[in-house]
Amino acid sequence: MKAVPLPAALFTLNRARLVQKLLPRSLAVLNANDIMPTNADGAMGHLQNADLFYLTGVHQEETILLLAPDAFDPSQREILFVRQPNEHLAIWEGHKLTKEQAAAISGIKNVKWLAEFPTVFRSLACELANIYLNTNEHQRADVTVETRDVRFIRECRDKFPLHTYHRLAPRLHELRAVKSQFEIDAISAACDLTGCGFRRALKFVKPGVNETEVEAEFAHEFIRHKGAFAYPPIVASGANNNILHYTQNDQICKKGDLLLLDVAAGLGNYMSDLTRTIPVSGKFSRRQKQVYNAVLRIFRTQVGALVPGKTTKDLRAECEEITAKECVDLGLLKMSDLKKQKLDAPAVRKFFMHGVSHPIGLDVHDVTYNHFQIQPGWVLTVEPAIYIQAEGFGVRIENTVAVTTDGPLDLMAGIPIEADEIEALMNRR
């Protein structure tokens, strides 16, 4: 992700919020992500640890943040460690942050070179009693590669076995769930860029184009504005509509088929999420529009349901109930199917088998726990769908929505969503 300037005040605010959640005499440490290898001497591009970025705004690898709010020396209460620039790095990898630049980005006054970390960390660890360490605690994460965080946890426990250790992730999950206005503005910018990509795709899609070509249209629009795909794009035509995480994106778009576009932009490390289902030929069939409008009605109901106090599990249960009614009206289910269904296996899951909302922010599936209740400041997706395997198509609609004290705010309200509007824009080309 390319850097997009964000105010240092955002990161200063985030650190202040975290410090309030730490026990007295505590030390918290956050590490940058590793640069992951590929094959031979290859490596993937650096993807910053989202928690570290949340607290510093720094994209650079091998960065460490140290927070010690009760340190005896006030200058050591927040310290940022970065790689020291040198001629070799400048030639082979390019510019590395100076201390002054790192301070300007993060709002942290005390910036040191990475080589100084072991000495400073030992001094503070000996002074303080509690150590907070970070790791990936996303509930659906399947971490099989040892991370820099895991290595650091092992090193700390070896060197300081008598300290009391705590998990930093639950505190950060609480904080990151509630977005500041800075963050909502950043997500809104990513949503706007997504809308530009979608409008470009509407002008391009027609029978005979390849899913890959459609993906390229989005890529052109995103990259030219310093954005990137927020997640691997799903460009699914025909029966591929029904594959939830289809990413093959290499089939011909055929006349009469629907094209499901689950494609969105990330901008400056903040993500958006959008899905639209459009007619390849520029006009929905009667049955396709019937299903599309049913999903759109569910979508509008679910946007209104984003109110404080609910959990994402509550939202899913509500969505399944109204989707089941729409499926009855569409002839996909009978009332008798609903009467004999089991509580843990609703009949509607044959046609709608995933959740309807997830938090979004620095990660597309942003950090949270299932028991967290929605609060003002949360930003979530709303993504109802109906998949009809027997008829060879599915429809999903998705927007990114902020929860406010005045009600839900659809950050993608300006992106075409009505079936008639989509047809009109496609045929205007």
C-alpha positions in Angstrom: 0.0 0.0 0.0 1.4 3.4 -1.0 1.7 6.0 1.7 -1.1 8.7 1.8 -0.4 11.5 4.2 -2.4 11.3 7.4 -2.1 13.7 10.3 0.2 12.8 13.2 -2.6 13.8 15.5 -4.4 10.6 14.5 -1.6 8.4 15.8 -1.0 10.5 18.9 -4.7 10.1 19.7 -4.6 6.4 19.2 -1.6 6.0 21.5 -3.2 8.1 24.2 -6.3 5.9 24.0 -4.2 2.7 24.3 -2.2 4.0 27.3 -5.4 4.5 29.2 -6.1 0.8 29.0 -2.7 -0.3 30.4 -2.1 -1.3 34.0 0.3 0.8 36.1 4.0 0.2 35.7 3.5 -1.3 32.2 5.6 -1.6 29.1 4.0 -2.3 25.7 6.0 -3.3 22.6 4.8 -3.6 19.0 6.8 -4.9 16.0 6.6 -4.3 12.3 5.7 -7.3 10.1 8.4 -9.3 8.5 9.1 -9.1 4.8 8.0 -12.6 3.7 10.1 -14.6 1.3 8.8 -16.1 -2.0 11.2 -18.4 -3.9 15.0 -18.2 -4.8 16.0 -14.7 -3.6 12.6 -13.2 -4.0 10.5 -11.5 -1.4 7.0 -10.1 -1.1 6.5 -6.4 -0.7 6.3 -5.2 2.9 2.8 -5.1 4.4 2.9 -3.2 7.7 1.5 -4.6 10.9 -1.9 -2.9 11.2 -1.6 -2.3 14.9 1.8 -0.7 14.6 0.6 1.5 11.8 -2.5 2.4 13.9 -0.2 3.8 16.6 2.6 5.3 14.5 1.6 5.8 10.8 5.0 4.3 9.8 5.1 1.9 6.8 8.8 1.0 7.2 10.0 -2.6 8.0 11.9 -3.5 11.2 10.2 -0.6 13.1 9.5 -1.0 16.8 7.2 1.0 19.1 7.8 1.0 22.8 5.3 2.6 25.2 6.1 3.0 28.9 3.7 5.6 30.3 5.0 5.3 33.9 8.7 5.4 33.1 10.7 7.5 35.5 12.3 9.4 32.6 9.6 11.3 30.7 11.5 11.1 27.5 11.3 7.3 27.6 7.5 7.1 27.8 7.1 6.6 24.1 10.0 5.7 21.8 10.0 4.8 18.2 12.9 2.7 16.8 13.7 2.7 13.0 16.4 1.4 10.8 19.4 3.7 10.5 19.8 4.9 6.9 23.1 4.3 5.1 24.6 4.4 1.7 24.1 0.7 1.0 20.4 0.8 1.9 19.9 4.0 -0.2 21.4 2.3 -3.3 19.6 -1.1 -3.0 16.3 -0.3 -1.3 15.9 3.4 -1.5 15.1 6.0 1.1 14.7 5.1 4.8 13.2 7.5 7.3 15.4 9.9 9.2 14.6 10.5 12.9 13.1 13.8 12.0 10.8 12.3 9.4 9.7 9.5 11.6 8.9 12.0 14.4 6.9 14.1 12.0 4.8 11.1 10.8 4.1 9.6 14.2 4.1 12.6 16.5 6.7 10.7 18.7 9.5 13.0 19.8 11.9 10.3 20.9 13.1 8.4 17.8 16.1 6.1 18.0 17.9 3.8 15.7 17.0 0.2 15.9 20.4 -0.9 17.2 19.6 0.9 20.4 16.5 -1.1 21.2 18.0 -4.0 23.2 19.7 -1.7 25.7 16.7 0.7 26.1 14.2 -2.2 26.4 16.2 -4.0 29.1 16.5 -0.8 31.1 12.8 -0.2 31.0 11.9 -3.8 31.6 14.0 -3.8 34.8 12.2 -0.7 35.9 8.6 -1.8 35.2 6.5 -4.8 36.2 4.0 -5.6 33.4 4.9 -6.3 29.8 2.2 -6.2 27.1 3.0 -8.1 23.9 1.1 -8.3 20.7 0.1 -11.1 18.3 -2.6 -11.8 15.7 -5.7 -12.7 17.6 -8.2 -12.4 14.8 -10.8 -15.1 15.5 -10.5 -16.5 11.9 -6.8 -16.3 11.5 -4.9 -19.5 10.7 -1.3 -18.5 11.4 1.1 -21.2 10.4 4.2 -19.1 9.7 6.2 -17.9 12.8 6.0 -14.1 12.9 8.3 -11.5 14.3 5.8 -11.0 17.1 6.0 -14.7 18.1 9.8 -14.6 18.0 9.8 -11.5 20.2 7.4 -13.1 22.7 9.7 -16.1 23.1 12.8 -13.9 23.5 11.1 -11.7 26.1 10.0 -14.7 28.2 13.5 -16.1 28.0 15.2 -12.9 29.2 12.5 -11.7 31.7 10.8 -14.8 33.0 9.6 -13.2 36.3 7.6 -10.3 34.7 3.8 -10.4 34.4 2.8 -10.7 30.8 -0.4 -9.4 29.2 -2.1 -9.6 25.8 -2.2 -6.3 23.9 -4.5 -7.6 21.2 -7.8 -7.3 23.2 -7.1 -3.7 24.1 -6.3 -2.8 20.5 -9.4 -4.7 19.2 -11.6 -2.5 21.4 -9.8 0.7 20.3 -9.7 -0.1 16.6 -13.4 -1.1 16.4 -14.3 2.5 17.2 -13.1 4.8 14.4 -12.1 8.4 14.9 -13.3 11.0 12.4 -9.8 10.9 10.9 -10.3 7.2 10.2 -13.8 7.5 8.8 -12.6 10.2 6.4 -9.8 7.8 5.3 -12.2 5.0 4.7 -14.5 7.4 2.9 -11.7 8.3 0.5 -11.1 4.6 -0.2 -14.9 4.2 -0.8 -14.8 7.1 -3.3 -11.9 5.5 -5.2 -13.9 2.3 -5.3 -16.8 4.1 -6.8 -14.5 5.5 -9.6 -13.4 2.0 -10.3 -16.9 0.6 -10.5 -18.1 3.3 -12.8 -15.1 2.6 -15.1 -16.1 -1.1 -15.1 -19.7 -0.3 -16.0 -18.5 1.4 -19.1 -16.3 -1.5 -20.1 -18.3 -4.7 -19.4 -20.0 -6.3 -22.4 -20.3 -9.8 -23.8 -17.0 -11.3 -24.8 -14.7 -9.5 -22.4 -12.6 -11.6 -20.0 -13.0 -11.4 -16.2 -9.2 -10.6 -16.2 -9.8 -7.6 -18.4 -12.5 -6.3 -16.0 -10.1 -6.7 -13.1 -7.5 -4.7 -15.0 -10.0 -1.8 -15.4 -10.3 -1.6 -11.6 -6.5 -1.9 -11.2 -5.9 1.0 -13.6 -8.2 3.2 -11.7 -7.0 2.3 -8.3 -3.2 2.4 -8.9 -3.3 5.7 -10.8 -4.7 7.3 -7.6 -2.1 5.6 -5.3 -4.6 3.0 -4.2 -4.5 -0.8 -4.4 -6.9 -3.7 -4.2 -8.1 -3.9 -0.6 -8.3 -7.7 -1.0 -8.0 -10.2 -3.9 -10.7 -9.1 -6.3 -13.6 -11.3 -7.1 -14.8 -10.9 -10.8 -17.2 -13.8 -11.2 -19.4 -14.2 -14.3 -22.2 -16.7 -14.8 -22.2 -19.7 -12.4 -19.1 -18.3 -10.8 -21.4 -15.9 -9.0 -22.1 -18.7 -6.6 -18.5 -19.2 -5.6 -18.1 -17.1 -2.5 -14.3 -16.5 -2.7 -13.8 -17.0 -6.4 -10.5 -15.3 -7.5 -9.7 -17.2 -10.7 -10.9 -14.2 -12.8 -10.1 -15.7 -16.2 -13.4 -16.7 -17.8 -15.3 -15.0 -20.7 -18.3 -12.9 -19.7 -21.2 -14.2 -21.8 -24.4 -12.6 -23.1 -27.2 -13.0 -20.6 -25.0 -13.8 -17.6 -24.6 -11.8 -14.5 -21.2 -10.5 -13.4 -20.6 -10.3 -9.6 -17.9 -7.7 -8.8 -16.6 -7.9 -5.2 -13.8 -5.4 -5.8 -12.8 -2.5 -3.6 -9.9 -0.1 -3.0 -7.5 0.4 -0.1 -6.0 3.8 0.2 -3.3 4.9 2.7 -3.8 1.6 4.6 -7.5 2.1 5.1 -9.8 -0.3 3.3 -13.3 -0.3 1.7 -15.5 -3.2 0.6 -18.0 -3.2 -2.2 -20.0 -5.8 -4.1 -22.3 -5.2 -7.1 -23.9 -7.7 -9.4 -24.4 -6.4 -13.0 -25.8 -7.8 -16.3 -23.1 -8.5 -18.8 -25.4 -7.5 -21.6 -26.4 -4.3 -19.9 -29.9 -5.4 -19.1 -31.2 -7.8 -16.4 -33.5 -10.6 -17.4 -36.9 -10.5 -15.6 -35.8 -13.2 -13.2 -32.4 -11.7 -12.6 -34.0 -8.3 -11.7 -36.5 -10.0 -9.5 -33.8 -11.6 -7.4 -31.6 -8.4 -7.5 -34.4 -6.3 -6.2 -35.1 -8.8 -3.4 -31.5 -8.6 -2.3 -31.6 -4.8 -2.6 -34.6 -4.7 -0.2 -32.7 -6.9 2.2 -29.7 -4.6 1.9 -31.7 -1.5 2.7 -33.3 -3.1 5.7 -29.9 -4.3 7.0 -28.4 -0.8 6.7 -31.1 0.5 8.9 -30.5 -2.3 11.4 -26.9 -1.1 12.1 -27.6 0.4 15.5 -25.6 0.4 18.7 -26.0 -2.5 21.1 -26.2 -5.3 18.6 -23.6 -7.9 17.7 -22.7 -9.1 14.2 -24.3 -12.4 15.2 -27.6 -10.5 15.9 -27.3 -8.9 12.4 -26.9 -12.3 10.8 -29.9 -13.8 12.5 -32.1 -10.8 11.5 -30.8 -11.0 7.9 -31.5 -14.7 7.7 -35.1 -14.1 8.8 -35.9 -11.5 6.2 -33.9 -13.3 3.5 -36.0 -16.4 4.1 -39.2 -14.4 3.5 -37.8 -13.1 0.2 -36.8 -16.7 -0.8 -40.4 -17.8 -0.2 -41.7 -15.0 -2.4 -39.1 -16.0 -5.1 -40.3 -19.6 -5.0 -37.0 -20.9 -3.6 -38.5 -21.9 -0.2 -41.9 -22.9 1.1 -43.4 -21.9 4.4 -43.3 -25.5 5.3 -39.5 -25.5 4.9 -39.3 -22.7 7.5 -41.7 -24.4 9.9 -39.6 -27.7 10.0 -36.1 -26.1 10.0 -33.8 -26.6 12.9 -32.7 -23.7 15.0 -29.0 -24.3 14.2 -29.6 -25.0 10.5 -32.0 -22.4 9.0 -33.4 -23.5 5.6 -32.3 -20.2 4.1 -28.6 -21.1 4.4 -29.0 -23.1 1.2 -29.3 -19.7 -0.6 -27.5 -17.4 1.9 -24.7 -19.1 3.8 -22.4 -16.3 5.1 -22.6 -13.4 7.5 -24.1 -10.1 6.6 -21.7 -7.7 8.3 -18.0 -7.5 9.4 -16.0 -4.5 10.8 -13.7 -2.8 8.3 -10.8 -0.4 8.7 -7.1 -1.0 8.5 -8.0 -4.6 7.7 -10.8 -5.6 5.4 -12.0 -8.1 8.1 -11.1 -5.7 10.9 -10.2 -7.0 14.3 -13.0 -7.6 16.8 -14.6 -10.3 18.9 -18.0 -11.8 18.4 -19.3 -10.6 21.7 -18.4 -7.0 21.0 -21.5 -4.8 20.7 -21.7 -2.2 17.9 -21.0 1.4 19.0 -21.1 4.8 17.3 -17.8 5.0 15.3 -17.9 1.4 14.1 -17.6 0.9 10.3 -19.1 -2.3 8.9 -20.1 -3.8 5.6 -23.6 -4.8 4.8 -23.6 -7.7 2.3 -26.8 -9.7 1.8 -27.0 -12.2 -1.0 -29.1 -14.9 -2.6 -27.3 -17.7 -4.5 -29.3 -19.9 -6.7 -27.1 -22.8 -7.9 -30.0 -24.5 -9.7 -30.5 -21.4 -11.9 -26.8 -20.7 -12.5 -26.5 -17.3 -10.9 -26.3 -15.5 -7.6 -26.7 -11.9 -6.5 -24.7 -10.1 -3.8 -24.8 -6.4 -2.9 -22.4 -4.8 -0.4 -21.6 -1.3 0.9 -19.4 0.1 3.6 -21.4 1.8 6.3 -20.5 3.9 9.4 -22.5 3.8 12.6 -23.1 7.3 14.1 -25.2 8.7 16.9 -27.6 10.0 14.2 -28.0 6.6 12.6 -26.2 4.6 9.9 -24.1 6.6 7.3 -23.6 4.8 4.0 -20.2 5.7 2.9 -21.0 4.4 -0.6 -24.3 6.0 -1.0 -23.1 7.7 -4.2 -22.1 4.5 -6.0 -24.8 3.2 -8.4 -26.9 0.4 -6.8 -30.4 0.5 -8.3 -30.9 -2.0 -11.1 -32.3 0.7 -13.5 -29.4 3.0 -12.7 -26.9 0.3 -13.5 -28.6 -0.5 -16.8 -28.8 3.1 -17.8 -25.1 3.7 -17.1 -24.1 0.5 -18.9 -26.1 1.4 -22.0 -25.0 5.0 -22.1 -21.5 3.8 -23.2 
